Amino acid sequence: MSQIRLQKLIARYGYTSRRKAELLIKEGRVRVNGVVKSRLGTKVLDSSVIEIDGRVINRNVKNIYLMLNKPSGFLCSRKDPEKRKLIYDLIDSEIVKQGIYSVGRLDYLTEGLLLLTNDGEFAYRISHPSRGIIKKYEVSVDKKIPYKSIAAWRKGVYIRGVKYVVNDIKKMSPVKAIISLYEGKNREIRILFESIPLQVRKLKRIAVGPLELGDLPVGGYRELTNTEIQKLLRSVEPQ
């Protein structure tokens, strides 16, 4: 796969002239694999998914929808200056070249269900906070969980000026629970338990909306079925 200047690639697809493409880039209206690119001269893979104003312009690229069981100790990033392992190392290079990227993220130590796609509209509909898709996490901690106390999390608690709300808490054992979230702020579950204080030993996402991780092996991935894709999209439709 070769790299090419973004404005030239846009023009190649016949969307507009190279000069107009440069204006679109400077205005922040162009996304490459879901990421806004506003600097002229940026080079991208010619297999990248290009969106302008939210619409994919190179429809010749096949839409890909994957479920990955992310292991702990992997980053949801394309590159890492510290040379840590990346989720893209787990996926066939030919698939990666099709411009896939993660729908949201899981932090470095969190494992479990992660969606990847090269369909920008799908990613937006699934990940936008206003859609309110429920995500379920299995969490294990170092000491007994005071379930009566953490019931207040359903109504919301403030930690360092930030409000955190969980949708549901299900007791699994004295040290294990399933937490359901709508929004999912950065490190939300870890921050909530640290405030009690308890230390999270293991955190795994087991469901996104109607989609469950099931028995997919750690580090393994598979394509979503058409039925699963449609169920996910229906789950985020306005009621």
C-alpha positions in Angstrom: 0.0 0.0 0.0 1.3 3.4 -1.0 0.9 6.7 0.8 -0.5 9.8 -1.0 -1.3 13.4 0.0 -4.8 13.6 1.3 -6.0 16.4 -1.0 -4.7 14.5 -4.0 -6.5 11.3 -2.9 -9.8 13.2 -2.5 -9.4 14.6 -6.0 -8.6 11.2 -7.4 -11.9 9.9 -6.1 -13.6 12.6 -8.2 -15.2 14.3 -5.2 -13.8 17.8 -6.0 -10.7 19.6 -7.2 -7.4 19.4 -5.3 -7.6 23.1 -4.5 -11.2 22.6 -3.1 -10.0 19.6 -1.2 -7.4 21.7 0.5 -10.0 24.1 1.7 -12.1 21.2 3.1 -9.1 19.9 5.0 -8.3 23.3 6.5 -11.9 23.7 7.6 -11.7 20.4 9.5 -14.3 18.7 7.4 -12.3 15.7 6.4 -11.8 12.5 8.4 -9.4 9.7 7.7 -10.3 6.4 9.4 -12.5 8.4 11.8 -9.9 11.0 12.7 -10.1 14.7 11.6 -7.1 15.7 9.4 -6.8 19.5 9.1 -3.1 19.8 8.2 -2.2 20.2 4.5 0.4 17.9 3.2 -0.8 15.0 5.4 0.0 11.7 3.7 -2.4 8.7 4.1 -2.6 5.2 2.8 -4.5 5.0 -0.4 -6.7 2.3 1.3 -7.8 4.7 4.0 -11.5 5.5 4.5 -12.1 9.1 3.7 -15.1 11.0 5.0 -16.2 14.5 4.1 -18.9 16.1 6.3 -19.6 12.6 7.7 -20.0 10.8 4.3 -17.6 8.2 3.0 -16.4 9.2 -0.5 -14.5 6.1 -1.4 -17.2 3.5 -1.4 -15.0 1.0 -3.2 -13.5 0.0 0.2 -15.5 -2.8 1.7 -17.1 -2.1 5.1 -15.5 -4.2 7.8 -17.1 -4.8 11.3 -15.0 -6.7 13.8 -15.3 -7.8 17.4 -12.0 -8.2 19.2 -11.5 -9.7 22.7 -8.8 -7.2 23.7 -6.2 -8.5 26.1 -4.9 -6.5 29.0 -1.6 -4.7 28.2 -2.5 -3.6 24.7 -3.1 0.0 23.5 -6.0 1.2 21.3 -3.5 3.3 19.3 -1.8 3.2 15.9 1.6 4.0 17.3 3.3 4.2 20.7 6.6 5.9 21.4 7.2 3.5 24.3 6.8 0.6 21.8 4.0 -1.1 23.8 1.8 -3.7 22.2 -1.1 -2.4 20.0 -4.5 -3.9 19.3 -3.7 -3.7 15.6 -0.8 -6.2 16.1 -3.5 -8.8 16.8 -5.3 -8.4 13.5 -4.3 -9.6 10.0 -2.3 -6.9 8.3 -4.4 -7.0 5.2 -7.5 -6.2 7.3 -5.7 -3.4 9.1 -4.8 -1.9 5.7 -8.5 -1.5 4.9 -8.5 1.5 7.3 -10.1 -0.1 10.4 -10.1 1.7 13.7 -11.6 1.1 17.2 -15.1 2.3 18.0 -14.3 4.0 21.3 -11.4 2.7 23.4 -10.5 0.4 26.3 -7.7 1.6 28.5 -4.3 -0.2 28.5 -5.1 -2.7 31.4 -8.8 -3.2 30.5 -9.7 -6.3 28.4 -12.8 -7.5 26.6 -15.2 -6.5 23.9 -13.9 -3.9 21.4 -15.5 -3.1 18.1 -13.4 -2.1 15.1 -14.7 -0.8 11.7 -13.8 1.3 8.7 -17.4 2.5 8.5 -17.4 6.1 9.9 -21.2 6.4 10.1 -21.5 3.2 12.0 -18.8 4.2 14.4 -20.4 7.6 15.0 -23.9 6.1 15.7 -22.6 3.5 18.1 -20.1 5.6 20.0 -21.8 9.0 20.3 -22.7 9.7 24.0 -26.2 10.9 23.0 -27.1 7.5 21.7 -27.0 6.0 25.2 -25.8 2.5 24.4 -25.3 0.4 27.5 -21.9 -1.2 28.0 -21.4 -3.9 30.6 -18.2 -4.6 32.5 -17.1 -7.4 34.8 -15.0 -6.0 37.6 -12.9 -7.8 40.3 -11.4 -5.9 43.2 -9.0 -6.6 46.0 -11.4 -6.5 49.0 -15.1 -7.0 49.8 -17.4 -4.7 47.9 -19.8 -2.6 50.1 -22.7 -3.2 47.8 -25.1 -1.1 50.0 -22.8 1.9 49.8 -22.2 1.7 46.0 -25.9 1.6 45.3 -25.7 5.4 45.4 -23.7 5.3 42.2 -27.0 4.7 40.4 -28.1 8.2 41.4 -24.7 9.7 40.7 -21.7 10.8 42.8 -19.2 13.6 42.4 -15.5 12.8 42.5 -13.1 15.7 42.2 -15.9 17.8 40.7 -16.9 15.2 38.0 -20.3 13.4 38.2 -20.3 9.7 37.6 -23.5 7.7 37.2 -23.8 3.9 36.6 -26.9 2.4 35.1 -26.9 -0.8 37.1 -24.8 -2.9 39.5 -25.2 -6.6 39.8 -23.5 -8.6 42.6 -21.5 -11.6 41.5 -19.5 -12.4 44.6 -18.1 -10.5 47.6 -15.3 -9.2 45.3 -16.9 -9.2 41.9 -19.6 -7.2 40.2 -21.1 -6.4 36.8 -21.3 -2.7 36.2 -23.5 -1.2 33.4 -22.8 2.2 32.0 -24.4 4.5 29.4 -21.6 7.0 28.9 -18.3 5.5 30.1 -15.9 8.3 30.9 -12.2 7.7 30.8 -11.2 5.2 33.6 -14.7 5.6 35.1 -15.0 2.3 36.9 -11.5 2.4 38.2 -12.1 5.9 39.6 -15.3 4.9 41.3 -13.8 2.0 43.1 -10.6 3.9 44.0 -12.9 6.4 45.7 -14.2 3.8 48.2 -11.2 2.9 48.3 -10.8 -0.5 46.5 -8.2 -1.5 43.9 -9.5 -3.0 40.6 -7.7 -6.3 39.9 -9.4 -7.1 36.6 -11.7 -5.2 34.4 -13.4 -6.8 31.3 -16.0 -5.4 29.0 -18.5 -8.2 28.3 -21.2 -6.5 26.3 -22.0 -3.4 24.1 -25.7 -3.0 23.7 -27.2 -6.3 22.6 -23.7 -7.6 21.5 -22.1 -10.0 24.0 -18.4 -11.1 24.1 -19.4 -14.7 24.6 -16.6 -17.3 24.3 -14.4 -15.4 21.9 -10.8 -16.2 23.0 -8.6 -13.5 24.5 -6.7 -11.8 21.6 -9.1 -13.3 19.1 -11.4 -11.5 16.7 -14.3 -12.2 14.3 -16.5 -10.4 11.9 -19.9 -9.3 13.0 -22.9 -11.0 11.3 -25.4 -8.8 9.5 -27.9 -9.6 12.2 -25.6 -8.4 14.9 -24.8 -5.2 13.0 -28.5 -4.4 12.5 -29.3 -5.2 16.2 -26.5 -2.7 17.3 -27.9 0.0 15.0 -31.5 -0.5 16.2 -30.3 -0.3 19.8 -29.2 3.3 19.2 -32.2 4.5 17.3 -34.2 7.3 19.0 -37.2 5.8 20.7 
